[in-house]
Amino acid sequence: MINGFVQLADGLYGYLESQTSECSAVYLLVGTAHAILFDAGTGLDDVHGMVLAITELPVTVVLSHWHHDHVGS
């Protein structure tokens, strides 16, 4: 576990927000030159800081949909 993210596979991390009852899931896919953050959570947890602890690569955020529990960070 890295700052809340759990490594699910090589280059794939998952995180369930701890400060909300909505169980918002956030996923980080890390490649060789770029990373993708799938959903950003509510903004209550420091997802940005947790991502920086895993990778310094450029990160693109992809939102599954536009609800408060996915776009907050």
C-alpha positions as CSV (number, residue, x, y, z in Angstrom):
1,M,0.0,0.0,0.0
2,I,1.3,3.4,-1.0
3,N,-0.4,6.3,0.9
4,G,-3.8,4.5,0.6
5,F,-3.3,3.3,-3.0
6,V,-3.1,-0.5,-3.3
7,Q,-1.1,-2.0,-6.2
8,L,-3.5,-4.2,-8.1
9,A,-1.2,-5.2,-10.9
10,D,2.1,-3.9,-12.5
11,G,1.4,-0.2,-13.1
12,L,-2.2,-0.3,-11.8
13,Y,-3.2,1.1,-8.4
14,G,-6.6,1.5,-6.8
15,Y,-7.8,3.6,-3.9
16,L,-11.1,3.9,-2.0
17,E,-11.6,7.3,-0.4
18,S,-11.6,7.1,3.4
19,Q,-13.5,10.3,4.3
20,T,-16.8,9.6,2.5
21,S,-19.6,7.1,2.7
22,E,-19.9,7.1,-1.1
23,C,-17.0,4.6,-1.5
24,S,-15.5,6.6,-4.4
25,A,-12.9,4.5,-6.2
26,V,-9.9,6.1,-7.8
27,Y,-7.6,4.3,-10.2
28,L,-4.1,5.2,-11.3
29,L,-2.5,3.6,-14.4
30,V,1.3,4.3,-14.7
31,G,3.0,3.7,-18.0
32,T,6.6,4.4,-19.1
33,A,6.1,8.0,-20.1
34,H,2.6,9.0,-18.8
35,A,0.0,8.1,-16.2
36,I,-3.8,8.2,-16.2
37,L,-5.9,9.0,-13.1
38,F,-9.3,7.5,-13.6
39,D,-11.7,9.6,-11.5
40,A,-10.3,12.0,-8.9
41,G,-12.4,11.4,-5.8
42,T,-14.3,14.0,-3.8
43,G,-11.3,16.2,-2.9
44,L,-11.5,15.3,0.8
45,D,-8.4,13.0,0.6
46,D,-5.1,14.2,-0.8
47,V,-5.2,12.2,-4.0
48,H,-2.8,14.5,-5.7
49,G,-0.2,13.9,-3.0
50,M,-0.7,10.2,-3.0
51,V,-0.3,10.1,-6.8
52,L,3.0,12.1,-6.5
53,A,4.2,9.5,-4.0
54,I,3.8,6.8,-6.7
55,T,4.9,8.7,-9.9
56,E,6.4,11.9,-11.1
57,L,5.2,11.3,-14.7
58,P,2.7,13.6,-16.3
59,V,-0.8,12.6,-15.3
60,T,-4.0,13.0,-17.3
61,V,-7.2,12.9,-15.3
62,V,-10.1,11.0,-17.0
63,L,-13.6,11.3,-15.4
64,S,-16.1,8.5,-15.7
65,H,-18.9,11.1,-15.2
66,W,-19.4,14.5,-13.7
67,H,-20.5,14.0,-10.1
68,H,-19.0,15.5,-7.0
69,D,-17.5,12.2,-5.8
70,H,-15.5,11.9,-9.0
71,V,-14.2,15.4,-9.8
72,G,-13.1,16.9,-6.5
73,S,-9.3,16.7,-6.5
